Amino acid sequence: MQLEDAITRIEKSLSRMNTLYGRTVFNEIAVIALKGNQLQVGYYDGPRKDAFMTNFADDSQAIRKELKSEASRQGGEFSFTREGDGSGVDAYICLGPDVYLFCNHTEKSMKEITEDASWLDAQGSFLGLSQFFAVDPLIL
């Protein structure tokens, strides 16, 4: 899959999540390729465009614990962290080999988001998005 197609799919799924949740689930998303020790941003949408990459190492610390396993590098794998308060990254989906979608709500934690019963409906769209990339991974 190409980046433009992936972005379209991501935006459609997140819009559906927001509709089911009744408000924004993630107000910040980024598609990032891990190339050795380098990060390549393929796409960013959110309120901190200028500061996102500057703060990424600190903001992704909790979720990076999940990226250490071989399974986390397979298209479709995903994880959430309840430690991602504020600017801390809340979730990721592996979109393809060493390419990830990082998702965050800059004002709420996943703990707060998941306490709302509407999350049960919205999480199905997140799972559906992850499964899409299990079948058709993004190659950057």
N, C-alpha and C positions, 0 to 999 in steps of 0.2 A: 504494500500500500504506500502511496505517496503522502507527503506531509499535508498537502491541501485537503485531500480526502479524509485524513485522520482528524484534522481540525474541524471539518464540517461535522463528522460523526460525533466528536467530543462535544461541540457546542449544542448539537441537537439533543444528545443524552442529558447534558447538564441542564438544558432548558426544561426538559421533561422532569428532571429531578426537582427543579425549583417549583414547577407547577404542582407536582404531587405534594411537596413539602409546604407549599403556601408562601414561601419566601426563599431568598437566596440561601443555598446550602454552602457553596464555595464561591467566594467573591474574588479569588485569585487562583489562576491555573497557569502552569508552565509545562511545555514539552521540552525536556532536556535530554541530550545525548551525553553519556559518559564516555569520553575518549581518553583512556588512560587516566592521567591526572588532570585532564582538561574537561571543562563543561562547555557544551555548545547549546545555546538556547535556540530552539527551533520556533517557539511561539510563546508569547506571554500575554495574558490579559488579567488586569487587576489594578488596584490603586497605588501600587508601589513600583512602577516600572523602573524608575531610576535607582531605587534602593534594593530591588529584589536580588540581583546577583551579588551585590556587595555584602548582603546579609545572609545569603543562601547557606553558607557553611554552618552558621550558628542556628538559623531557622530550621534547618533540616536535620539537626543532630538527633532528635528523638526518632524520626522515621528512618534514618539511615541505619539504625540497628537492624531493621528488617531486611535491608538490602545485602546483607553479608552472605546469605545462603545462595546456593546455585539455583534453587527453585525461584528465587526472587528475580532472576534474569530471564525468565521464560515469559513470552507474550501471554497476557491475560492474568498473570499473578498480581495480587493487590494486597494492601494492608492499610490499616488505620492505626493511629496512635491517640491515646487520650492525654498525652503529655504535650500536645501541640497548642498550647494557649497562645492567644494573640497572634503574633507573626510566625509562630512555629508551624511548620507544615503538618497538616492533619492526615493526609492520605496520599497513596500513590497507586498507579496502575502501570505495570510494565507493558509498554506498547509494542516492543520488539527487542531484538538484541541490544542491550545496553541503552535503551531509549525509554524514558519514563514520563508519565503525566503526573506532576505533583499538584495536589489540590489543597487549598487552604481557605479558611474563613479568618480574616485578619482581626475580627472582633469577638469571635466565639471559639470555643474548643469543641472537639468532637464529643466530649462528655455532655456539653450543653446541647449540641445539635441532636444527639441520640436520645436525650431525655424526652423529647417531644414525640408523641405517638405517631405523628406524620412521617417520621423518619422511616418507619417500617415500610411504608409505601415507596418512598423515595429511594431507598437502598436497592430496590429491584432494578432501577435504571442504572445505577452504578455497577451492579453485577452484570447486567446486560452489556454495558460498555466494555467491561473487562473481558467478557467472553468473545466479543467481536474481535478483539486484538489477539485472542488465543488462536482464532481461526485464520485471521488475515493480519499478520504483524506489520508494524511500520518499520521500514528500512530507511535509515538516514545515511 
